[in-house]
């Protein structure tokens, strides 16, 4: 049970006696439990666009000198409330590209589409949990006499429990290619871009078309997220769809089939390559995806007269879940590291600390300066977006947020009796800080926990 500071309760009681308490409370409750809101200072006026008359004016003064707005952070470790909204929006975005909705036609559910997982390659053996037929297997079976060049056993015969802190740790840290792992992260986004280009070329070849002819006959679209594995490397989950030339609204050509798309994704994932810079410093590095590539068709199941796209919903939920996670899921930190002395007290395991240290080392060398590795050291070198999509896949997060904002504005207009009047809001706001006062923090906590104060 959470202990509530007496001072916070007293401050909330004092606030409740103020004339503008109702407006202040609506502002806090309307944030949905955001943990680190943004303060705005200013004022706005609602005008009738027909007559030009001012209908309503409001400012930050009625909210205790601050108008609070949600931070909108996507990461669950930073703001669970805002990340839940981000996750829901991502789910709707991905699902719309699979079954229609949000201005995407339902016919898109008949287009060839696959759910692909592209992993990172191995940079050295790590402790892992292997299971088959419900039985946990030995981590890395090897002969007892086998050892690495540093004298460390080359295998591990333990059956690791799911919460074993050694999972993801290298068997021999000195053998592990930390430079290669960091460079792979730095170029993972470019590797995905190269994968997309090669996939279009490969599908065109399989269809017997040139690249120009393919562009006139079909279009590839995707939505993807990056997920950190326990070993500290990302892999990509992506929905890849084959449409007609005008996107989801146009039917794909007859040669466009799921088996063709599955084979093309597998072939290109195994073939695409990039050469990393700095061969004279860390040796040559040819970057590629890992050998573990999973490609599955996305299907919709028909039951009775209606259609239940169970697998499509499951895929959308899976992708949305990882859209709110970052490197902290691999044991890293969720804040930027601005000085090497900050690494001394980082609450991370040894493997993650070595990757952070490698980012800092490589980031200080001229050959790797353009990669910004020190800036992304807390992300273990990965500076790409966690959630991306192609332009024609489906709707956008911006459109979903605008629709939600417009809906709330209509509700507010109706409550003020302005639903039937054409209006425009003109205002000026500036940044005024972040966070909560003690009494506001107590009210926000009650919203997150669904307590009585929410409905009081």
C-alpha positions in Angstrom: 0.0 0.0 0.0 1.4 3.4 -1.0 2.1 5.9 1.8 0.7 9.3 1.1 2.8 12.2 2.6 0.8 14.3 5.1 2.0 17.5 3.5 0.6 16.5 0.1 -2.8 15.8 1.7 -2.8 19.1 3.5 -1.9 20.9 0.3 -4.7 19.2 -1.6 -7.2 20.1 1.1 -6.0 23.7 1.0 -6.3 23.8 -2.8 -9.8 22.4 -2.6 -10.9 25.5 -0.7 -9.9 27.8 -3.5 -12.5 29.2 -6.0 -10.7 27.8 -9.1 -10.3 24.3 -7.7 -12.7 22.7 -10.1 -10.8 24.1 -13.2 -7.4 23.2 -11.6 -8.7 19.6 -10.9 -10.0 19.2 -14.4 -6.6 20.1 -15.8 -4.8 17.5 -13.7 -7.4 14.7 -14.3 -7.4 15.5 -18.0 -3.8 14.5 -18.2 -4.7 10.9 -17.5 -2.1 10.3 -14.9 0.9 11.7 -16.8 4.0 11.5 -14.5 5.9 14.5 -15.9 3.6 17.1 -17.5 4.7 20.2 -19.4 3.8 23.6 -17.9 2.5 26.3 -20.3 2.1 30.0 -19.5 -0.2 32.2 -21.5 -3.8 32.8 -22.6 -6.2 32.0 -25.4 -9.5 33.5 -26.7 -12.3 31.7 -28.6 -13.8 33.9 -31.4 -16.9 33.5 -33.5 -15.6 33.3 -37.1 -18.8 34.8 -38.5 -19.2 37.9 -36.3 -15.6 38.2 -34.9 -17.0 38.4 -31.4 -14.9 37.0 -28.5 -16.9 34.2 -26.9 -14.5 32.9 -24.2 -11.1 33.7 -22.8 -9.0 31.6 -20.5 -5.4 31.7 -19.3 -2.9 29.8 -17.2 -3.8 32.0 -14.2 -7.0 29.9 -13.5 -4.8 26.8 -13.2 -2.5 28.2 -10.5 -0.3 30.0 -12.9 0.3 27.0 -15.1 -1.6 25.2 -17.8 -0.4 21.6 -17.8 -0.3 19.3 -20.8 0.8 15.7 -21.0 4.4 14.9 -21.8 3.5 12.4 -24.5 6.6 10.3 -23.9 6.4 6.9 -25.6 8.6 5.0 -23.1 6.8 3.1 -20.3 9.8 3.6 -17.9 9.4 7.4 -18.3 5.6 7.8 -18.3 3.4 4.8 -18.1 0.2 6.8 -18.8 1.5 8.5 -22.0 3.1 5.3 -23.2 -0.2 3.5 -22.9 -1.7 6.1 -25.2 1.2 5.7 -27.6 0.9 1.9 -27.5 -2.8 2.2 -28.3 -2.2 4.5 -31.2 0.5 2.2 -32.6 -1.9 -0.7 -32.3 -4.5 1.1 -34.3 -2.0 2.2 -36.9 -0.6 -1.3 -37.5 -4.1 -3.0 -37.4 -5.5 -0.5 -39.9 -2.8 -1.6 -42.3 -3.9 -5.2 -41.9 -7.7 -5.2 -41.8 -8.7 -1.7 -42.8 -10.1 1.2 -40.9 -8.8 4.7 -40.3 -9.5 5.6 -43.9 -7.8 2.4 -45.1 -10.2 0.2 -47.1 -11.1 -3.2 -45.7 -10.0 -4.9 -49.0 -6.4 -4.5 -47.7 -7.0 -7.6 -45.7 -6.9 -9.6 -48.9 -3.4 -8.3 -49.9 -0.3 -10.4 -49.4 1.3 -9.6 -46.1 3.8 -11.2 -43.8 5.1 -10.7 -40.3 8.9 -10.8 -40.3 11.5 -10.8 -37.5 15.1 -9.9 -38.5 17.6 -10.5 -35.8 21.2 -9.2 -35.1 24.1 -11.5 -35.9 26.2 -13.1 -33.2 29.3 -11.2 -31.9 30.3 -14.0 -29.5 28.6 -16.8 -27.5 26.4 -15.6 -24.7 24.5 -17.4 -21.9 21.0 -18.3 -23.1 17.9 -20.2 -22.1 17.0 -22.9 -24.5 13.8 -25.0 -24.3 12.3 -27.7 -26.4 9.0 -29.5 -25.9 8.6 -27.8 -22.6 12.0 -28.9 -21.3 14.9 -26.5 -20.5 18.1 -27.6 -22.3 21.7 -27.0 -21.4 22.8 -23.4 -22.3 25.7 -24.2 -24.6 26.8 -27.9 -24.6 30.5 -28.3 -25.3 33.3 -30.7 -24.3 34.7 -29.9 -21.0 38.2 -29.5 -22.4 37.2 -26.9 -25.0 38.3 -23.4 -24.1 38.6 -20.1 -25.8 42.0 -18.4 -26.5 41.7 -16.7 -23.1 41.3 -20.0 -21.2 37.6 -19.6 -20.5 35.4 -22.7 -21.0 33.8 -22.6 -24.5 30.5 -24.0 -23.3 28.0 -23.9 -20.5 26.0 -27.0 -19.3 23.7 -25.2 -17.0 20.0 -25.0 -17.4 19.4 -21.3 -16.7 16.2 -20.2 -15.0 14.2 -17.4 -16.7 15.5 -14.9 -14.1 19.1 -15.8 -14.2 21.1 -12.6 -14.3 23.8 -14.3 -16.5 21.4 -14.5 -19.5 22.7 -12.4 -22.3 26.2 -12.2 -20.8 29.1 -13.3 -22.9 30.9 -16.6 -22.0 34.1 -14.7 -22.4 34.0 -10.9 -22.5 37.5 -10.7 -24.0 36.4 -12.8 -27.0 33.1 -10.8 -27.5 33.3 -8.4 -30.4 32.0 -5.3 -28.7 33.2 -2.9 -31.4 31.3 -5.0 -34.0 28.1 -5.0 -31.9 28.2 -1.2 -31.4 28.8 -0.6 -35.1 26.0 -3.0 -36.0 23.7 -0.9 -33.9 25.0 2.3 -35.5 24.2 1.0 -38.9 21.1 -1.1 -38.2 18.8 1.7 -39.6 20.8 1.9 -42.8 20.8 -1.9 -43.0 17.0 -1.9 -42.8 16.9 0.8 -45.5 19.1 -1.3 -47.8 16.9 -4.3 -47.0 13.8 -2.4 -48.2 15.5 -1.4 -51.5 16.8 -4.9 -52.2 13.4 -6.4 -51.3 11.7 -4.3 -54.0 14.3 -5.4 -56.5 14.0 -9.0 -55.5 10.2 -9.1 -55.8 10.5 -7.4 -59.2 12.9 -10.0 -60.4 10.7 -12.8 -59.2 7.8 -11.3 -61.1 9.9 -10.9 -64.2 9.7 -7.1 -64.1 12.2 -4.3 -64.2 12.3 -1.8 -61.3 10.4 0.8 -63.4 7.7 -1.8 -64.3 7.4 -2.9 -60.7 6.7 0.7 -59.6 3.8 0.8 -62.1 2.4 -2.5 -61.0 2.8 -2.8 -57.2 4.0 -1.1 -54.1 5.6 -2.5 -50.9 4.6 -1.1 -47.6 5.7 -1.8 -44.0 5.4 -1.0 -40.3 8.2 -2.0 -37.9 9.5 -1.7 -34.4 12.9 -2.4 -32.8 13.1 -4.7 -29.8 16.1 -5.1 -27.5 17.2 -8.6 -26.7 18.8 -9.6 -23.5 22.2 -9.6 -25.1 21.8 -5.9 -25.7 21.1 -6.0 -29.5 18.0 -5.0 -31.3 16.0 -7.0 -33.7 13.2 -5.8 -36.0 9.6 -6.9 -36.1 7.9 -5.8 -39.2 4.6 -6.2 -41.1 5.4 -6.1 -44.8 2.5 -5.8 -47.3 2.3 -6.0 -51.1 -0.3 -3.6 -52.7 -1.2 -2.3 -56.1 0.6 0.8 -57.4 -1.6 3.2 -55.5 -1.1 1.7 -52.1 -3.8 0.0 -49.9 -6.7 1.3 -52.0 -5.5 -0.6 -55.1 -5.6 -4.4 -55.6 -2.2 -6.1 -56.1 -1.4 -7.8 -59.4 -2.1 -11.5 -59.9 1.5 -12.5 -59.5 1.7 -11.0 -56.0 1.3 -13.9 -53.6 2.2 -14.6 -50.0 4.7 -17.4 -50.9 6.5 -15.0 -53.3 6.8 -12.4 -50.5 7.9 -14.9 -47.9 10.7 -16.2 -50.2 11.8 -12.7 -51.1 12.0 -11.6 -47.5 14.1 -14.6 -46.5 16.4 -14.3 -49.5 17.1 -10.6 -49.1 17.6 -10.8 -45.3 20.3 -13.3 -45.9 21.9 -11.3 -48.7 21.9 -7.7 -47.7 25.3 -6.3 -46.5 27.0 -3.0 -45.4 30.6 -2.3 -44.9 31.4 -0.3 -41.7 34.0 2.4 -41.6 37.1 2.4 -39.5 38.7 -0.8 -40.8 42.1 0.6 -39.9 41.1 1.0 -36.2 38.9 -2.0 -35.4 39.4 -4.2 -38.4 37.0 -4.8 -41.3 33.4 -5.2 -40.4 30.8 -6.4 -42.9 27.4 -5.9 -41.3 24.4 -8.1 -41.9 21.3 -9.5 -40.3 21.5 -12.7 -38.2 20.7 -16.1 -39.5 17.6 -16.4 -37.4 15.0 -14.9 -39.7 11.3 -15.7 -39.1 8.7 -14.9 -41.8 5.1 -15.8 -41.3 1.9 -15.0 -43.3 -0.6 -12.8 -41.6 -4.1 -14.2 -42.1 -7.7 -13.4 -41.1 -10.0 -16.1 -39.9 -13.7 -16.3 -41.0 -16.3 -17.3 -38.4 -19.9 -17.3 -39.4 -21.0 -14.3 -41.4 -18.4 -12.0 -40.0 -14.6 -11.9 -40.1 -12.4 -12.0 -37.1 -8.8 -11.0 -37.9 -7.4 -12.8 -34.9 -3.9 -13.1 -36.1 -3.8 -9.6 -37.5 -4.9 -8.3 -34.1 -2.2 -10.4 -32.4 0.5 -9.0 -34.7 -0.6 -5.5 -34.1 -0.6 -6.0 -30.4 2.8 -7.6 -30.5 4.3 -4.7 -32.4 2.6 -2.0 -30.3 3.9 -3.6 -27.1 7.5 -3.1 -28.1 6.9 0.4 -29.4 7.0 1.7 -25.8 10.2 0.0 -24.8 13.8 1.0 -25.1 17.3 -0.1 -24.2 16.3 -0.3 -20.5 14.6 -3.6 -21.4 18.1 -5.0 -22.0 19.3 -3.6 -18.7 20.6 -0.3 -19.9 19.5 3.2 -18.8 16.9 5.5 -20.2 18.8 8.8 -19.9 21.6 10.3 -22.0 25.2 9.9 -20.6 26.9 13.2 -20.8 30.3 12.6 -19.2 32.4 9.4 -18.8 32.4 9.9 -15.0 28.7 9.2 -15.1 29.4 5.6 -16.2 31.1 4.8 -12.8 27.8 4.6 -10.9 25.5 3.3 -13.6 23.2 0.6 -12.3 23.8 -1.8 -15.2 25.3 -5.2 -15.6 28.9 -5.7 -16.8 28.0 -6.6 -20.4 25.9 -3.4 -20.9 28.6 -1.3 -19.3 31.1 -2.6 -21.7 28.9 -1.7 -24.7 28.4 1.8 -23.2 32.2 2.1 -22.8 32.8 0.9 -26.3 30.3 3.6 -27.6 32.3 6.2 -25.7 35.6 4.9 -27.0 34.7 4.7 -30.6 32.7 7.9 -30.4 35.9 9.8 -29.6 37.7 8.7 -32.7 37.6 10.8 -35.8 36.7 7.8 -38.0 33.4 7.3 -36.1 32.5 10.9 -35.3 29.7 11.1 -37.8 27.9 8.2 -36.1 27.3 10.2 -32.8 28.0 7.1 -30.7 28.6 9.1 -27.5 25.2 10.7 -27.9 23.6 7.2 -28.2 25.8 5.4 -25.6 22.8 5.0 -23.3 21.0 3.2 -26.2 24.1 1.0 -26.7 24.9 2.7 -30.0 21.4 2.4 -31.6 20.2 5.8 -32.7 17.4 4.8 -35.0 13.6 5.3 -34.5 11.9 2.5 -32.6 8.7 2.7 -34.5 8.6 3.5 -38.3 6.4 2.9 -41.3 6.3 3.5 -45.0 4.2 6.4 -46.2 1.4 4.4 -47.7 1.1 1.6 -45.1 -1.8 3.2 -43.2 -2.7 6.2 -41.2 -0.2 8.2 -39.2 0.3 8.8 -35.4 -0.2 12.5 -36.2 -3.6 11.9 -37.7 -4.7 9.7 -34.8 -3.6 12.4 -32.3 -5.3 15.1 -34.3 -8.6 13.1 -34.4 -8.4 12.6 -30.6 -7.7 16.3 -30.1 -10.6 17.3 -32.4 -12.9 15.0 -30.5 -12.0 16.5 -27.2 -12.4 20.0 -28.6 -15.9 19.1 -29.8 -16.8 17.8 -26.4 -15.5 21.0 -24.8 -17.4 23.1 -27.3 -20.6 21.2 -26.6 -20.2 21.6 -22.8 -19.8 25.4 -23.4 -22.8 25.6 -25.6 -20.8 26.4 -28.7 -21.3 23.2 -30.7 -23.4 25.0 -33.4 -21.2 28.1 -33.8 -18.2 28.3 -36.1 -15.2 29.3 -33.9 -11.5 29.6 -33.9 -9.1 29.7 -30.9 -6.3 32.2 -30.9 -3.7 32.0 -28.1 -0.1 32.4 -27.2 1.7 30.0 -24.9 5.3 29.6 -23.7 7.2 26.9 -21.9 7.1 27.2 -18.1 8.7 24.1 -16.7 7.8 20.4 -15.9 6.4 18.3 -13.1 3.8 18.5 -10.4 3.3 20.3 -7.1 2.8 17.9 -4.2 -1.0 18.2 -4.2 -1.1 17.8 -8.0 1.2 14.7 -7.8 -1.3 13.2 -5.3 -4.2 13.8 -7.6 -2.4 12.5 -10.6 -1.4 9.3 -8.7 -5.0 8.7 -7.9 -5.9 9.0 -11.6 -3.2 6.4 -12.5 -4.4 4.0 -9.8 -8.1 4.6 -10.5 -8.7 5.8 -7.0 -11.6 7.7 -5.5 -10.1 11.2 -6.2 -10.6 10.6 -9.9 -14.3 10.5 -9.6 -14.6 12.8 -6.6 
